[in-house]
Amino acid sequence: MSDDNMSLDNSHHAPIIGYHRAPLSQKFGAPRQPNLVALISAIEMLAPYDTPAAFEGLEDFSHIWISWQFHHNYRDKDNQQANNGFRAQVRPPRLGGNQKIGVFASRSMYRPSELGLSVVKLERIEIVQGRVLLIIKGADMIDGTPIIDIKPYVAYSDVLLDAKSGFAPIAPTLLDVVITEAAYEQFMLLASVAEPAEVSNNDASHSSIKSVPKSATVASMVEHIQSQLLISDIDAIKALIAQDPRPAYRRREKKTSFIMRYKSVDVSFWLIDSGQLQITAVVAI
């Protein structure tokens, strides 16, 4: 190897162009793959990448690719960042959490680059006081995730019908989720009846560009997504828990309580004798 090649930097530095704003602020409960839960979230673009001109034409695409960073990864108890070491093998939850495979044969969050890649539905492009806010659906990212790049999803080249999916040939089986009467009453007391139009869960037939009222701000719209608990959120909470976010090695444990943080509440649930996951409490943070 020449001296010139040896002196090259073996890393790549990419700017953060925005941040993901979502109801989930912790890794526990987040979908393990995109589009498993139709959760509404947003990408708040940063200057100078938040100019509407940079998104001209994107409204004609129904889905987008997002490159993003696993910003909550830690490798040891000293909270060293993930890029201080290399984990060659991982234990995918899909294989029970016990069998090891190579990190490059998985979609584990513990990657040398710390980068994730997801396809999500582009609901619409909001123009808020001259800034761009992308409303998306189906993300597997948590709140505060740094966004590295955005590209349109192109069906003729991105859909491969003859692709093989190794140890994950089909979507994971969903569990039934029920809620106790007491937990439902707790949820209803905390939830707002109003459904903000800006972040409605209603399906759109295609993407669009929308200018919001002058009184709206990016901060106010983000607040709806991050913290304002809505009546419709009960369906999203059940869909997230149905994915069974518990560690694979603990999925046989009954009446062991787990807590998923969603927006402004902690949702407690456990496995009951019927094989269902039961929501037992919804408590304000």
Secondary structure as the mmCIF struct_conf table of DSSP 4:
data_model
#
loop_
_struct_conf.conf_type_id
_struct_conf.id
_struct_conf.beg_label_comp_id
_struct_conf.beg_label_asym_id
_struct_conf.beg_label_seq_id
_struct_conf.end_label_comp_id
_struct_conf.end_label_asym_id
_struct_conf.end_label_seq_id
HELX_RH_AL_P HELX_RH_AL_P1 ASP A 3 MET A 6
TURN_TY1_P TURN_TY1_P1 SER A 7 SER A 7
BEND BEND1 LEU A 8 LEU A 8
BEND BEND2 ASN A 10 SER A 11
STRN STRN1 GLY A 18 ARG A 21
BEND BEND3 PRO A 23 PRO A 23
BEND BEND4 GLN A 26 LYS A 27
TURN_TY1_P TURN_TY1_P2 PHE A 28 GLY A 29
BEND BEND5 ALA A 30 ALA A 30
BEND BEND6 ARG A 32 GLN A 33
TURN_TY1_P TURN_TY1_P3 PRO A 34 ASN A 35
BEND BEND7 LEU A 36 VAL A 37
STRN STRN2 ILE A 40 MET A 45
HELX_LH_PP_P HELX_LH_PP_P1 LEU A 46 LEU A 46
TURN_TY1_P TURN_TY1_P4 ALA A 47 ASP A 50
HELX_RH_3T_P HELX_RH_3T_P1 PRO A 52 PHE A 55
TURN_TY1_P TURN_TY1_P5 GLU A 56 GLY A 57
HELX_RH_3T_P HELX_RH_3T_P2 LEU A 58 ASP A 60
BEND BEND8 SER A 62 SER A 62
STRN STRN3 HIS A 63 GLN A 69
TURN_TY1_P TURN_TY1_P6 HIS A 71 HIS A 72
STRN STRN4 TYR A 74 TYR A 74
BEND BEND9 ASP A 76 ASP A 76
TURN_TY1_P TURN_TY1_P7 LYS A 77 ASP A 78
STRN STRN5 GLN A 81 GLN A 81
HELX_RH_3T_P HELX_RH_3T_P3 ALA A 82 ASN A 84
BEND BEND10 GLY A 85 GLY A 85
STRN STRN6 GLN A 89 VAL A 90
HELX_RH_3T_P HELX_RH_3T_P4 PRO A 93 LEU A 95
TURN_TY1_P TURN_TY1_P8 GLY A 96 ASN A 98
STRN STRN7 ILE A 101 GLY A 102
HELX_RH_3T_P HELX_RH_3T_P5 VAL A 103 ALA A 105
BEND BEND11 SER A 106 SER A 106
BEND BEND12 MET A 109 MET A 109
TURN_TY1_P TURN_TY1_P9 PRO A 112 SER A 113
STRN STRN8 LEU A 115 VAL A 128
TURN_TY1_P TURN_TY1_P10 GLN A 129 GLY A 130
STRN STRN9 ARG A 131 LYS A 137
BEND BEND13 GLY A 138 GLY A 138
TURN_TY1_P TURN_TY1_P11 ASP A 143 GLY A 144
HELX_LH_PP_P HELX_LH_PP_P2 THR A 145 THR A 145
STRN STRN10 PRO A 146 PRO A 152
HELX_RH_AL_P HELX_RH_AL_P2 ALA A 155 ASP A 158
TURN_TY1_P TURN_TY1_P12 LEU A 161 ASP A 162
TURN_TY1_P TURN_TY1_P13 GLY A 166 PHE A 167
BEND BEND14 ILE A 170 ILE A 170
HELX_LH_PP_P HELX_LH_PP_P3 ALA A 171 ASP A 176
STRN STRN11 VAL A 177 ILE A 179
HELX_RH_AL_P HELX_RH_AL_P3 GLU A 181 LEU A 190
BEND BEND15 ALA A 191 ALA A 191
STRN STRN12 SER A 192 SER A 192
BEND BEND16 VAL A 193 VAL A 193
HELX_RH_3T_P HELX_RH_3T_P6 ALA A 197 VAL A 199
BEND BEND17 SER A 205 HIS A 206
STRN STRN13 ILE A 209 SER A 211
HELX_LH_PP_P HELX_LH_PP_P4 VAL A 212 PRO A 213
TURN_TY1_P TURN_TY1_P14 LYS A 214 SER A 215
HELX_RH_AL_P HELX_RH_AL_P4 VAL A 218 GLN A 226
TURN_TY1_P TURN_TY1_P15 SER A 227 SER A 227
STRN STRN14 LEU A 230 LEU A 230
TURN_TY1_P TURN_TY1_P16 ILE A 231 SER A 232
HELX_RH_AL_P HELX_RH_AL_P5 ASP A 233 ALA A 242
TURN_TY1_P TURN_TY1_P17 GLN A 243 GLN A 243
BEND BEND18 ARG A 246 ARG A 246
HELX_RH_3T_P HELX_RH_3T_P7 ALA A 248 ARG A 250
TURN_TY1_P TURN_TY1_P18 ARG A 251 ARG A 252
BEND BEND19 LYS A 254 LYS A 255
STRN STRN15 PHE A 258 TYR A 262
TURN_TY1_P TURN_TY1_P19 LYS A 263 SER A 264
STRN STRN16 VAL A 265 LEU A 271
TURN_TY1_P TURN_TY1_P20 ASP A 273 SER A 274
BEND BEND20 GLY A 275 GLY A 275
STRN STRN17 LEU A 277 ALA A 284
#
